[in-house]
């Protein structure tokens, strides 16, 4: 009955047993450390031990319940949780193929264009569901390859989608309305309101950067690249606008999926939030063919003269910005 109503509540001793005393560490991030665990029946899970100073217990349980009611094929499912004194944990379904990051930036683990397109559409469906398909609108604020996990069939699933909601609304942590994210994927309005208000369009921007990286197999900012290619989105736009599209992915000639992903991405990364499509419009573009797509207006900062200097790009991988 409890399984039907929502995520299961576990005692901390259960979490210890499930993880075999936290033996198998899967990764670590700003929110906490993730361990592999096994539930009865040989069900594999990923358990995220959250940092200790999270919100009060009642608020945490209330929000976990709401997040636990979310079920979508492209969103990682919350199986259970632990809230015991200052100990907080989230129990997610385990994704055996890890994150998208290790596939799109690796030459020996590359996907076919059809599979990349399928993954892009799946991610878009998941984000659109978080924006429009739930009782509450959930803004992710940290869409990037690392937070897209792949199941045994390489179906993409969005992870860490509910963590912003679990932070207390006081001065020591960022409220949902405040900006957070990872350098290279943060929408301009996250840093300055002159680019628009923080909204679902902020996730659209991050998704656009993710699409560019999927299409090109390289990070959107690469200090090691030649001067004209350091800021990848500007280089892609210049190539598309000049119809010199043969080198967008250096390993292969241009493919129609590659061109489509790039065009949709450039719409998504328009500097002003009101110039970007909604996630449902992005999904429509991805599900259509490339022939009906127009190249968007030039995103601000495109063009070689606006490309950031590689020497100025040595920023920490993750950062947060307050209001």
C-alpha positions as CSV (number, residue, x, y, z in Angstrom):
1,X,0.0,0.0,0.0
2,X,2.8,2.4,0.9
3,X,4.5,1.7,-2.5
4,X,1.3,2.7,-4.3
5,X,1.1,5.9,-2.3
6,X,4.7,7.1,-2.8
7,X,8.3,6.6,-1.8
8,X,9.2,4.3,1.0
9,X,10.6,5.7,4.2
10,X,13.7,4.0,5.5
11,X,15.4,4.1,8.8
12,X,19.1,5.1,8.8
13,X,20.0,1.5,9.9
14,X,18.2,0.4,6.7
15,X,20.2,2.7,4.6
16,X,23.4,1.4,6.2
17,X,22.4,-2.2,5.4
18,X,21.2,-1.4,1.9
19,X,24.6,0.2,1.1
20,X,26.6,-2.5,3.0
21,X,27.9,0.3,5.2
22,X,28.5,2.7,2.3
23,X,30.9,0.4,0.6
24,X,30.4,1.3,-3.1
25,X,30.7,5.0,-3.8
26,X,29.3,6.0,-7.2
27,X,30.1,9.7,-7.1
28,X,30.0,13.0,-5.2
29,X,28.5,16.4,-5.9
30,X,27.4,19.7,-4.3
31,X,24.4,18.1,-2.6
32,X,26.1,15.0,-1.2
33,X,27.6,11.6,-1.9
34,X,26.0,8.8,-3.9
35,X,26.4,5.1,-3.0
36,X,25.2,2.0,-4.7
37,X,22.7,-0.2,-2.7
38,X,20.7,-3.3,-3.1
39,X,17.1,-3.7,-1.8
40,X,15.5,-7.0,-1.0
41,X,14.7,-8.9,-4.2
42,X,18.1,-7.9,-5.7
43,X,16.8,-4.5,-6.8
44,X,19.7,-2.1,-7.3
45,X,19.4,1.5,-6.2
46,X,21.5,4.7,-5.9
47,X,21.4,6.3,-2.5
48,X,22.2,10.0,-2.2
49,X,23.3,11.0,1.3
50,X,22.5,14.7,1.4
51,X,24.5,17.3,3.3
52,X,23.5,17.4,6.9
53,X,22.1,21.0,7.1
54,X,19.1,20.4,4.9
55,X,15.5,21.6,5.7
56,X,13.6,20.6,8.7
57,X,12.2,17.1,8.8
58,X,8.5,17.8,8.2
59,X,9.2,20.1,5.2
60,X,11.6,17.5,3.8
61,X,9.1,14.7,4.1
62,X,6.3,16.8,2.6
63,X,8.4,17.7,-0.4
64,X,9.9,14.2,-0.9
65,X,6.3,12.9,-1.0
66,X,5.4,15.4,-3.8
67,X,8.6,14.6,-5.8
68,X,8.0,10.9,-5.2
69,X,4.6,11.1,-7.0
70,X,6.4,12.0,-10.3
71,X,6.5,9.2,-12.7
72,X,7.9,9.7,-16.2
73,X,10.0,7.4,-18.4
74,X,12.6,10.2,-18.8
75,X,12.9,11.2,-15.1
76,X,14.8,9.1,-12.6
77,X,12.3,7.6,-10.1
78,X,12.5,8.3,-6.4
79,X,12.1,5.0,-4.7
80,X,12.5,6.1,-1.1
81,X,14.0,8.4,1.5
82,X,15.4,8.6,5.0
83,X,14.9,11.5,7.4
84,X,16.2,10.7,10.8
85,X,17.5,13.6,13.0
86,X,20.0,15.4,10.7
87,X,20.4,12.4,8.4
88,X,18.8,12.8,5.1
89,X,18.9,10.4,2.1
90,X,17.2,9.9,-1.2
91,X,16.9,6.5,-2.7
92,X,16.7,6.4,-6.5
93,X,16.4,3.7,-9.2
94,X,19.9,2.7,-10.3
95,X,21.1,3.6,-13.8
96,X,23.6,1.0,-14.9
97,X,25.0,2.9,-17.8
98,X,25.9,6.0,-15.8
99,X,25.8,9.5,-17.1
100,X,25.5,10.8,-20.7
101,X,28.7,12.8,-20.0
102,X,31.0,9.8,-20.4
103,X,29.5,8.9,-23.8
104,X,29.3,12.2,-25.6
105,X,32.9,13.3,-24.8
106,X,34.5,9.9,-25.5
107,X,35.4,8.7,-29.0
108,X,35.2,5.0,-28.1
109,X,31.7,5.2,-26.7
110,X,29.9,7.2,-29.4
111,X,26.2,6.8,-30.3
112,X,24.8,6.7,-33.8
113,X,23.0,9.9,-35.0
114,X,19.6,8.1,-34.7
115,X,20.4,7.2,-31.1
116,X,21.6,10.7,-30.3
117,X,18.4,12.1,-31.7
118,X,16.4,9.6,-29.6
119,X,18.3,10.6,-26.5
120,X,17.8,14.3,-27.2
121,X,14.0,13.8,-27.7
122,X,13.8,11.8,-24.5
123,X,15.6,14.5,-22.4
124,X,13.3,17.1,-23.9
125,X,10.3,15.1,-23.0
126,X,11.5,14.7,-19.4
127,X,12.2,18.4,-19.0
128,X,8.8,19.3,-20.6
129,X,7.1,17.0,-18.1
130,X,8.8,18.7,-15.2
131,X,7.7,22.1,-16.5
132,X,4.2,21.2,-17.5
133,X,3.2,17.7,-16.7
134,X,3.3,17.7,-12.9
135,X,0.9,19.2,-10.3
136,X,3.7,21.7,-9.6
137,X,6.2,23.2,-12.0
138,X,9.7,22.0,-11.3
139,X,12.6,24.0,-12.7
140,X,15.8,22.0,-12.8
141,X,18.4,24.8,-13.0
142,X,21.2,22.3,-13.6
143,X,20.6,20.6,-16.9
144,X,24.0,19.2,-18.1
145,X,25.4,15.8,-19.4
146,X,26.4,14.8,-15.9
147,X,22.8,15.0,-14.7
148,X,21.4,12.9,-17.5
149,X,21.6,9.2,-16.6
150,X,21.1,6.2,-18.9
151,X,19.3,3.0,-18.0
152,X,20.2,-0.5,-19.3
153,X,18.6,0.4,-22.7
154,X,20.3,3.8,-22.8
155,X,17.0,5.5,-22.2
156,X,17.9,9.0,-20.8
157,X,16.6,10.0,-17.4
158,X,16.9,13.4,-15.8
159,X,18.5,13.2,-12.3
160,X,18.7,15.7,-9.4
161,X,15.5,17.3,-10.6
162,X,14.0,17.8,-7.1
163,X,17.0,18.8,-5.0
164,X,16.4,22.6,-5.3
165,X,13.0,22.1,-3.7
166,X,14.6,20.4,-0.7
167,X,16.7,23.4,0.4
168,X,15.3,25.5,3.2
169,X,14.1,29.0,2.3
170,X,16.4,31.0,4.6
171,X,19.5,33.0,4.1
172,X,21.9,30.1,4.4
173,X,20.7,28.4,1.2
174,X,19.4,29.4,-2.1
175,X,15.6,29.5,-2.5
176,X,14.0,27.9,-5.6
177,X,13.8,31.3,-7.2
178,X,17.6,31.9,-6.9
179,X,20.1,31.0,-9.6
180,X,22.3,28.0,-9.4
181,X,23.9,25.7,-11.9
182,X,27.2,24.9,-13.6
183,X,29.4,27.3,-15.5
184,X,28.9,26.9,-19.2
185,X,25.2,25.9,-18.9
186,X,23.9,28.8,-16.8
187,X,21.3,31.0,-18.5
188,X,22.3,34.7,-18.7
189,X,19.3,35.8,-16.6
190,X,20.7,33.7,-13.8
191,X,23.5,36.2,-13.5
192,X,21.8,39.5,-14.5
193,X,18.0,40.2,-14.6
194,X,18.7,42.5,-17.6
195,X,18.4,39.3,-19.8
196,X,15.0,38.4,-18.5
197,X,13.4,36.7,-15.5
198,X,14.4,33.3,-14.2
199,X,11.8,30.8,-15.5
200,X,11.4,27.6,-17.4
201,X,13.3,29.3,-20.2
202,X,16.4,29.1,-18.0
203,X,16.3,25.3,-18.3
204,X,15.7,25.7,-22.1
205,X,19.1,27.6,-22.3
206,X,20.9,24.8,-20.4
207,X,19.3,22.2,-22.7
208,X,20.5,24.1,-25.7
209,X,24.1,23.9,-24.5
210,X,23.6,20.2,-23.8
211,X,22.4,19.7,-27.4
212,X,25.4,21.5,-28.9
213,X,27.7,19.2,-26.9
214,X,25.8,16.1,-28.0
215,X,26.0,17.3,-31.7
216,X,29.7,18.1,-31.6
217,X,31.0,15.6,-29.1
218,X,32.9,18.4,-27.3
219,X,32.3,20.8,-24.4
220,X,30.8,24.2,-25.2
221,X,33.9,26.0,-23.8
222,X,37.3,24.4,-24.6
223,X,40.3,26.4,-23.5
224,X,42.5,24.0,-25.5
225,X,40.8,24.7,-28.8
226,X,42.1,27.2,-31.4
227,X,41.1,30.8,-30.7
228,X,38.3,30.9,-33.2
229,X,36.8,27.6,-31.8
230,X,37.2,28.3,-28.0
231,X,33.6,29.3,-27.6
232,X,31.9,26.4,-29.4
233,X,28.3,27.9,-29.8
234,X,29.7,30.9,-31.6
235,X,31.8,28.7,-33.9
236,X,28.8,26.5,-34.7
237,X,26.6,29.5,-35.5
238,X,29.3,31.0,-37.8
239,X,29.6,27.6,-39.6
240,X,25.8,27.3,-40.1
241,X,25.3,30.8,-41.1
242,X,28.0,30.5,-43.7
243,X,26.7,27.1,-44.8
244,X,30.2,25.7,-44.1
245,X,28.7,22.9,-42.0
246,X,31.1,20.1,-42.9
247,X,33.2,20.4,-39.8
248,X,30.7,20.8,-37.0
249,X,31.7,17.4,-35.9
250,X,35.3,16.9,-36.9
251,X,35.0,13.1,-37.0
252,X,32.3,13.0,-39.7
253,X,30.6,15.0,-42.4
254,X,27.5,16.8,-41.6
255,X,24.5,14.7,-40.9
256,X,20.9,16.0,-40.9
257,X,20.4,15.0,-37.3
258,X,23.6,16.9,-36.4
259,X,22.4,20.0,-38.2
260,X,19.0,19.8,-36.6
261,X,20.4,19.5,-33.1
262,X,22.6,22.5,-33.7
263,X,19.8,24.7,-35.1
264,X,17.4,23.8,-32.2
265,X,20.3,24.4,-29.8
266,X,20.9,27.9,-31.2
267,X,17.3,28.7,-30.7
268,X,17.5,27.6,-27.1
269,X,20.6,29.7,-26.2
270,X,19.2,33.0,-27.4
271,X,20.5,35.5,-24.8
272,X,17.1,37.1,-23.9
273,X,14.8,34.6,-22.3
274,X,11.7,35.7,-24.2
275,X,13.5,34.9,-27.5
276,X,13.8,31.2,-26.6
277,X,11.2,28.6,-27.4
278,X,9.3,26.8,-24.6
279,X,10.3,23.3,-23.9
280,X,7.2,22.0,-25.7
281,X,8.2,24.0,-28.8
282,X,11.7,22.6,-28.5
283,X,10.2,19.1,-28.4
284,X,8.2,19.8,-31.6
285,X,11.3,21.0,-33.4
286,X,13.3,17.9,-32.4
287,X,10.5,15.5,-33.5
288,X,10.3,17.3,-36.9
289,X,12.7,17.0,-39.7
290,X,15.5,19.5,-40.3
291,X,14.0,20.9,-43.5
292,X,11.4,23.0,-41.8
293,X,13.8,24.6,-39.3
294,X,15.1,28.2,-39.8
295,X,18.5,29.3,-38.5
296,X,17.7,31.6,-35.6
297,X,19.0,35.2,-35.1
298,X,22.6,35.3,-34.0
299,X,22.8,34.7,-30.3
300,X,24.6,37.6,-28.5
301,X,28.3,36.8,-27.9
302,X,28.4,34.9,-31.2
303,X,31.1,35.8,-33.7
304,X,34.8,35.5,-33.1
305,X,35.0,39.0,-31.7
306,X,32.8,37.9,-28.8
307,X,34.4,34.6,-28.1
308,X,35.6,34.5,-24.5
309,X,39.3,34.4,-24.0
310,X,40.5,30.9,-23.1
311,X,42.6,32.3,-20.3
312,X,39.5,33.7,-18.7
313,X,37.6,30.4,-18.6
314,X,39.4,28.6,-15.8
315,X,36.3,28.6,-13.6
316,X,35.2,26.0,-11.1
317,X,33.1,23.2,-12.6
318,X,30.1,24.0,-10.4
319,X,29.1,27.3,-8.9
320,X,26.1,29.0,-7.4
321,X,24.9,32.6,-7.7
322,X,22.6,34.4,-5.3
323,X,19.9,36.9,-6.2
